[in-house]
Amino acid sequence: MITPILPTYNRAPLSFVKGEGSWLIEADGRRFLDLAAGIAVNVLGHAHPALVAALTAQAGQLWHTSNLYHIPGQQELADRLVAATFADTVFFTNSGTEACELAVKMARRHFHDAGMPERTEIIAFEGSFHGRSAAGIAAAGSEKMTKGFGPLLPGFTHLPWGDHAALTGAITENTAAILIEPIQGEGGIRPMSDQDMKDLRALCDEHGILLILDEVQCGMGRTGRLFAHEWAGVEPDIMMVAKGIGGGFPLGAVLAREDAASAMVAGTHGSTYGGNPLACAVGNAVMQIVADPEFLDGVCVRAGQMRQKLEGLIASHPDIFTEVRGSGLMLGLKCKAPNMDVINAAYGQELCIVPAADNVVRLLPPLNITQDEITEAITRLDRAADTLSSSG
Ligand SMILES: *Cc1c(COP(=O)(O)O)cnc(C)c1O
């Protein structure tokens, strides 16, 4: 018999009832160190006082009005994002996949209004993840996400990850945009090199193509810069953001340059909830902390500590792990043992980590995790690996 909750997830037998910083408290009282952070969402951990204060203050004032009216908190958050990034304009969504929908619409409408309506094709990449909406699954293109859901939204081409020659060859007179994650998250923490990012930007410029970056997972301070593309010194035309921007409150955004966005005039897009007062109150509180250069420097320091300890962990468990990859606090351990065995062993040590494709486990801690908590996490991972070695 089907369950009251549509059974689309294989859930761990854990029910968390409270969160404190980097810790989750299970219904039975056990304290788990949280290196999942709601899949890279809780960038400031759980129950951060500034976020709780912002949300509760707004909750006592006004929850929702719709976008029929001006929303002061939304204006403030858009101003912050425009000031801190390449973007000239922002549209707020509730999730990453809705950001994908708009990114695709925006790119197509741009060329439509520019007198090039034939330019509708979007080049995307194998192993990518852009969410579960119609555009999101068409963009990712994998059998796992699209099987049985056809007819899929047309106009997507999929190329192998990291093959620049294939990319150059795939561009046609119908290409509108290239859509890519600077670091594939679900795909197994697979980063693009800075040089590849520069080459990609140059290729887009050469052919007049829009560059859409999906920074839903790697953005919002995760790599130690506000957005991952900043490391390569290039800028996208359109960027998808979600996850970390709400710190745990559902919020997403599409950021864009004026030229890319200018066809999106009144009536072309909308959202009942997008950028509502509650979401933007939290988003502003997150931005205030995370966009601070000192905070981002701290992320780089903690990332260096974590990476060094992970290298040590791999050296002492070559039978379980083979390499560490990623950037900042978006780290992946490539496993020799099945990744789900590693994750279950970690649960046994009261540690939450996340699976990814390519037999990788992801470590996506709160960006304000302490040095002691990093040490504790590695100790727990080490013990989890011990239990696998002795049972294997
Ligand atoms: C999670 C994710 C999405 C989808 O976000 P939702 O909020 O789940 O719709 C899109 N792109 C990337 C890179 C993601 O990690």
The ligand as an SDF file (V2000), in Angstrom:
LIG
                    3D

 15 15  0  0  0  0  0  0  0  0999 V2000
   19.7180   21.3270   -5.4630 C   0  0  0  0  0  0  0  0  0  0  0  0
   20.0900   21.8160   -6.7980 C   0  0  0  0  0  0  0  0  0  0  0  0
   19.1190   22.2840   -7.7010 C   0  0  0  0  0  0  0  0  0  0  0  0
   17.6410   22.1910   -7.4240 C   0  0  0  0  0  0  0  0  0  0  0  0
   17.2710   22.9240   -6.3220 O   0  0  0  0  0  0  0  0  0  0  0  0
   15.8220   22.6630   -5.6530 P   0  0  0  0  0  0  0  0  0  0  0  0
   15.7160   23.7410   -4.6400 O   0  0  0  0  0  0  0  0  0  0  0  0
   15.8750   21.2780   -5.0690 O   0  0  0  0  0  0  0  0  0  0  0  0
   14.8160   22.7570   -6.7360 O   0  0  0  0  0  0  0  0  0  0  0  0
   19.5430   22.8020   -8.9070 C   0  0  0  0  0  0  0  0  0  0  0  0
   20.8530   22.8600   -9.2100 N   0  0  0  0  0  0  0  0  0  0  0  0
   21.8140   22.4150   -8.3860 C   0  0  0  0  0  0  0  0  0  0  0  0
   23.2430   22.5500   -8.7680 C   0  0  0  0  0  0  0  0  0  0  0  0
   21.4670   21.8700   -7.1410 C   0  0  0  0  0  0  0  0  0  0  0  0
   22.4150   21.4160   -6.3330 O   0  0  0  0  0  0  0  0  0  0  0  0
  1  2  1  0
  2  3  1  0
  2 14  2  0
  3  4  1  0
  3 10  2  0
  4  5  1  0
  5  6  1  0
  6  7  2  0
  6  8  1  0
  6  9  1  0
 10 11  1  0
 11 12  2  0
 12 13  1  0
 12 14  1  0
 14 15  1  0
M  END
$$$$
